[in-house]
Amino acid sequence: MTELLGHYNYIIVIILMMTGFYTVIARPNLVKKIIGLFIFQTSVFILFISMAKVEGGTAPIISEGARLY
């Protein structure tokens, strides 16, 4: 149970993704379909942000003499 609670971001992503997908598929109204696409897009952004988080990680530091190309 504790391991499942450790992945709450992914649970939220799955719920949002399925809600948005269902809204796009099941609703004939175009405005509601667009709202469903926004919900789906938000879930993808949350997924990307959740995967990018690294525990104990630090920001990269570029030294003065490093070439950037």
Sequence and secondary structure as in RCSB ss.txt:
>XXXX:A:sequence
MTELLGHYNYIIVIILMMTGFYTVIARPNLVKKIIGLFIFQTSVFILFISMAKVEGGTAPIISEGARLY
>XXXX:A:secstr
 HHHHTTHHHHHHHHHHHHHHHHHHH   HHHHHHHHHHHHHHHHHHHHHHH  TT       TT    
